[in-house]
């Protein structure tokens, strides 16, 4: 068996050295046919999905039950930090109308998270 394979490879090497253009044409023909066959098989014979897959409990868009709570805690802490900045600004007497609107918005947002 190994003898036949080595003789075949030697013949292919000699054929390649003798006429590389023809060898290239055959090689390109094989590549093009394999591409066409793969496109044909993908378009007409799609593999059926396996039904023994393990279902995911949560998708990428859903959050785990404990994760929502930690996100709310983080958001509430961020709001408190920003309100403390405005408190320091109020003590200096440098609050503007935009700041008071922002404070009101943050307070309402904080109340929603608290519920």
N, C-alpha and C positions, 0 to 999 in steps of 0.2 A: 504494500500500500504506500509506504513512504517512498519507494522507488518510483512509482507512477507519479506521485506528487512532485518530487524533485525534477523528474524529466519534464513534466508539464511546465513547471516554473522556469526551467532552463529554456524550453522552447518559446515561452512568452518573452523572456528576456532577449533572446535572439531576434524574435519578431519585432520587438520594440526597437532594438538597435538597427534593424534592417529597414523598417518602414515606420517611422514615428508618426507620420501624418495619419496613416490608416489606423494605427493603434489609438490615436487621439480621437478620431471619428467614432470608433467603436465605443470607446470609453464615454464620450459625450452622449452617444445614443443610449447606452445603459443608464446613465444619470437622468436623462430626460424621460425615459420610459418609467423609471422608478418614481420620479416626481409626479408624472401623470397618473400612475397607478395609485400613489398615496392620496392624491387629491380626489380621485374617483372613489376610493374606499372611504375617505372621510365624508364625502358629500352624500353617498348613497347607503353606506353601511355604518351608521353611527353606533358606537357602543352604547348599550343600555346601562343606565346607572345601577350600581349595586344597591340592593335593599338592606344589606346587613351592616350599613354604616351606623356608627353610634351617633344619635342625635345630639346636637348642641343644646345645652340648657338656656344659654343666653347668646344672642347674636351680637355683632359688633356695636349695633346701635342701642341695644338695651344695656342697662347698667345692673350690676348685682345689687341686691337689696341693701347691703351694708355700705356700698360705695356711694349711694345717693346721700346718705346721712353724712358721710365724711366730706363730700363735695359741698353740702349745705353748711357744714361747720366752717370749712375753709372760706366760703363766700361771706359768711357772717363775720368772721374774723377780719377779712379784708375791709368790709364796710365799717366795722368798729374802728379800725386803724385810721381810715380816711376821716371818720367823724372826729376822732381825737385831733387830727391835724386842723380841722376846721374849728375845734374848740380853742386850740392855741391861737389861732388866727383871730377869733372873736375876743380873746383876752387882750390882744394887742390893739384891737379896734380897727382891723383892716378888712372886715367882711364887705363883700360887694353883693349886688343883687343876684348875680350869677351863682355866687357861693350859697346864698340862702336857698335858691332853687335846687342846687345840688344836694344840700343838706336835707331838704324835704323829700327829694327823690330817694336818697339813701335810707332815710327813715322809713319810708313806705316799703322799700325793698326788704329792709330788715324785718319789718312786721310780717311780710309775706313768708319769709323763711322761718320765722318763729312759729307760725301756725302749723 
